[in-house]
Every structure is written in structure tokens, then in C-alpha cells.
């Protein structure tokens, strides 16, 4: 039997095409570029300089054939769709990139026909049949993509439905996209867009040189949630419903504060209140009726906007100034992605929660208040602490993992913010232990021996390693648990609890120049003490 072990593919393999195929691709590419130009000239989808800059950075990253996945983080209403258009344009304009336009997909984990239609309107007609929201992914998307090579997948709002066993994970699994070698062999390029990456960004950065992130700065005239806070146009939200335990007098006082704000506008406006579901929405509306007593000078109108509402597109309502101050009570609408017509909007009030999801706060009515169409007078009631945490993350390029960010795909363990079971976690992909099947000596790979107890590790050192290291030294020191009962490792002067993935990334750290070996404690799950592994790493 031959001792030859093939070296796996470690970069994207470029597909070869016949002269005829290349000419067809060139002609179709020109059609898309013309469609993009028309969208810009008609004002439907204008590409701005700031979007061109971000797109150029993305294309530069994709030129590195080791890169599979690029995450672009842009602020809410910061022009994600325009940046997608700019990226497609830049990619196709580069003559070194050959791709069938049928292999370009725009997908999201958001379940929203509204997102799908809004996105299609802003993209070239030639791409619109491959714009898919959550409901399209398990069947249509999977059936189309699973046999293709040379693919560009653009993902919007990547933080939605992002956990293991949710739609994106299952769809990627069905399409054969949870295999790093296959992604390289099939030249798959994944571009993720979001304003709140949550845990997806921390898991993606575990891919080492196969992933990259870009923090996109918006253009001139953009108004962020940080700007609104500094301008005094953000107020702390409060309970508007009451559940029997609340002091109804306080609830009515909170609504009186809203009435004061509404009455202070010099012009009649639309106002949006997000309510709780079911009977709690009716209870909230009844509370408002107790406070908003009409008079000859002050008249108010109440309407609902939800999935049962007759309003198909809220913007068709908002574009016309109301005849009286009108409060629109919404439930389960206007989350991420939806762009609102701003001119006649006044007050926006997020649904109160004692334990808010920070990402939902940023992406909710607060996020719909940001952008390039600010009317300079609108105010938003929301959770101010979420904005402050988001600003800290943004200013750190989402690298400060000491911030207690609360979302569906993050967890804060032992002082560290980490991803929680997102589809970006490389442990869900078919990665080999060292990303290679060649001998460790040929790639300067250390040997990793894994143990459950200190005694096992010490025995291995004495019987198998001590002689190789010259017979000196007492071997690994016995570790002591911290106050929470977890064992910590010290990597680059950062002593804390580490996951197995993190220690693997740092497997070469200080083992050649130090004692000749490293002894590390790590956990398959850093929330579970029973998943402890003790690694002895040496060459």
C-alpha cells in the first residue's frame, strides 16, 4: 500500500470555461452592468462613493483565494443594498473574475416577503429571480445551488435564523456548504452583511485566514443612533401596557409623557408604537384612549399595522401627511431591513422589556429612525443602554469581547463575549484537526495530546516526552481552578477560560522558545465544566 497522503485543497479552485462559455458570461455580465447603470440614473438604486469604497475593500479580500467568507458590518440604514449592488458591479468589472450570473445569489434568514420585494426592486432585473428569503432557502435555494461551482452568495441580515439547526444551517447542510474542502474545491464565496453581527462575527473569526471582516463607514449626511442620542432625540422607554402587577397610575403617566411630545409638534405627524402581542395590544390601546381625550383643538386617530392589517405597505400610508395626529400600533413588524418614509414621522416607541435583546433594540424602531432621510424632529423611545453597548462594540471594530451584549447568538461567560451556536462556527464544518492531512513535520505542525486529568498528562510527559526534551524538567504544573471552578490558561499574557477552538488557534504559542511544550486547559463548551480537556502540545 502506498504511503502517499494527498494534500487537501487550501484555497479556492478557479473553474475553467470554454471560449464559448466565457463569451456568454461576458455578454450577460454587460447586461447586468447596464441594468445597474439604469437603476442609478433613474434613482431607484444609486451607488454612492462610500458604498464603492466598501465594495472595493470586499473585492480586494476576495482576490485572496484562501478567503471563503467576508463579513461586512454597516450601520442600520447605512446602504447595505447599495453596497451589494456596488460589490456585484466591481466584481463583474474586474476582468480577472469570471462567473455565470446564474451563480450569484442574494439570501436572508429573515422571513419577509416585504424584504424580498424591496431587495428585488433595488437590484438588477437579471438577478431578481435569485433573491431568496427564509421560506425559499430549504427547497428552492438548495435545489439550485447544490450542484454548482463558482458561486457568490450574498447574505443580508446574517444574524437572523443564524443558530445551529435553524434555517440557514440546515439549508447550508443540505446544499453541501458545511465542508471547507468542498467550499474551496467549488470556489464558493460567501459575503455576509449586517448591522448587528452578534455571535456570528466571533465564530467567523475562528476561520483564521479563510475569513475576513470589514467595518463599513457610511457616507456624508448619515444620521446614526449615536447621533440621535447626542441630539437628545432618544428617550428611555417604559411600560405602556401593565400586567396587573404594574402600577397603572405609572403606566398612564408614561403615556401622558408621549401625549406631551406629540402635542409639542408644530405639524401633524404619524406616530408609531410597538405593542406586545395578543390581548396586550388591546390593553395598551385602551390605556392610550384613557389619556388621549380629544378636544376641539387636539384630535387623534388610532390604527393598527400587523399581519392582519389591510395596510400592505406602511410607506404608502406614511408618504401622505395625516389629517390628524395618528398613532399606528404595530406588532411583529418593522424589524430589521425595512426602510421607512421619514418626512411625516414624529414619535416612535419600542416595546418595553425588562431584559431587552440588544440587537433587537438596535435593529427595531431605533434602526428605522437612522439613515440619510432624517427629518430632524423625530424622537425615539427605546433602551439607551443597548445603544451605549453598541457604540462600544462599533468603536472597537467588534473586537472588544468584554462587553455584555445580549442577543440570541451571544453569551457572556467568565468575562468574555463569545458566539453561541451560530452557523459560522467552524466546528460545524468538516474541518480536519489541523486543516491538513500531511505529516506534521512538513507543515511545522505541533502534536496535540488531549487528556481528561492532570495525572494522565503527567504520565504521558514522563513516559513519552521527557526524554525527547533532554530529560530535564518536572513536567506540566498542576492547575488550580478559579473561583467559578473553571481552569484557566495564560495565552499572550491573557489569563482566562479558553475554548478548544481558541487554544487550537494558539497551538504554536510559546512552545518552541519556552519549555519545549505547552500545557493548556480548554473546554469544548466554556459554560460546561464537564467538557474540560487538558492539552499537552509539543513538536
Buried (B, 14 or more C-beta within 10 A) or exposed (E): EEEEEEEBBBBBEEBEBEEEEEEBBEEBBEEBBEBBEEBBEEEEBBBBEBBBBBBEBBBBBBEEBBBBBBBBBBBBBBBBBBBBBBBBBBBBEEEEBBBBBBBBBBBBBBBBEBBBEBBBEBBBEBBBEBBBBBEBBBEBBBEBBEEBBBBBBBBBBBBBBBBBEBBBBBBBBBBBBBBBBBBBBBBBBBBBBBBBBBBBBBBBBBBEEBBBBBBBEBBEEBBBBBEBBEEEBBBEBBBBBBEEEEEEEEBBEBBEEBBEBBEEBEEBBBBBBBBBEEEBBBBBBEBBEEBBEEEEEEEBBEBBBBEEBEBEEBBEBBEEEBEEBBBBBBBEBBBBBBBBBBBBBBBBBBBBEEEBBBBBBBBBBBBBBBBBBBBEBBBBBBBBBBBEBBBBBBEEEBEEBEBEBBBBBBBBBBEBBBBBBBBBBBEBBEBEEBBBEEEEEEEEBBBBBEBEEBEBBBEBBEEEBBEEBEEEEEBBEEBEEEEEEBBBBEBEEEEBBBBBBBBBBBBEBBBBEEBBBBBBBBBEEBEEBEEBBBBBBBB
